[in-house]
Amino acid sequence: MIVEGKNPIKELIESGATINKLYVQNNLRDGLSNAVIKLAKDKKIRIDFVSKEFLDKKSLSKRHQGFICDTVEFCYSDVDEIIDYAESKNEDLFVVILDGIEDPHNLGAIIRTCECAGVHGIIIPKHRACQVNETVIKTSAGATANMKIASVTNLNQCIEKLKQNGVWIYGLELGGKNIYSVNLKGKIALVVGSEGFGLTRLVKQNCDEVVTLPQKGKINSLNASVACGVAVYEILKQRQ
């Protein structure tokens, strides 16, 4: 898998991920470039200094910032690891479940927000949904390196497992209770639906409660990553 950009690669190296080779544009002298190069050298990562033209051809995003690395495929966690992680921090579990997010830019933005807000893990379905790829890693600004992400075959079975562990499941969709009037403390999972269709029928049925962001404008929906971010930070506010 190819990862591009200074900050995503810096985060990847710091996370201890296996990097096969780092390609760096010749003659970069800025502070962040020097820091990434030093970090890679300290970790004994092979560095090839190459031309901008070489990187332009290799780049998928065309915004490589002079840095591209070849790394192993993203290593997913499992749900038990996420539960254990929260327990190790002596915190009530806080997970985000994504019910069919397909846009890698949305997924990357959600991962970045969740990492900043202290979410313990993100759960995504293996099928009919975006997986962690180069674009997701780039959009997340490297947050994927610090976020536990589980990819599961059946979201509804996963929700049942969380319920058995005392987790309250909140679906985020229009038509529910105003999120600002709901007690969001304790062990919780926030379920965010897909960009075009929202929560699937069975997933919505399996939620303990549906919450809604109040809207005053004429457009009746927010971008999935924006809606998730607003809800996550309301949860964070109540948990502090």
Salt bridges, closest charged atoms under 4 A:
GLU14 OE2 - LYS10 NZ 2.89
ASP30 OD1 - LYS6 NZ 3.13
ASP42 OD2 - LYS38 NZ 2.94
ASP48 OD2 - LYS21 NZ 3.55
ASP48 OD1 - ARG46 NE 3.30
ASP56 OD2 - LYS52 NZ 3.00
ASP56 OD1 - HIS64 NE2 2.74
ASP70 OD2 - LYS58 NZ 3.77
ASP80 OD1 - LYS161 NZ 2.88
GLU91 OE1 - HIS120 NE2 2.63
ASP103 OD1 - HIS105 ND1 3.30
GLU160 OE2 - LYS163 NZ 4.00
GLU173 OE1 - LYS204 NZ 3.01
ASP208 OD1 - LYS163 NZ 3.81
GLU209 OE2 - LYS177 NZ 2.90
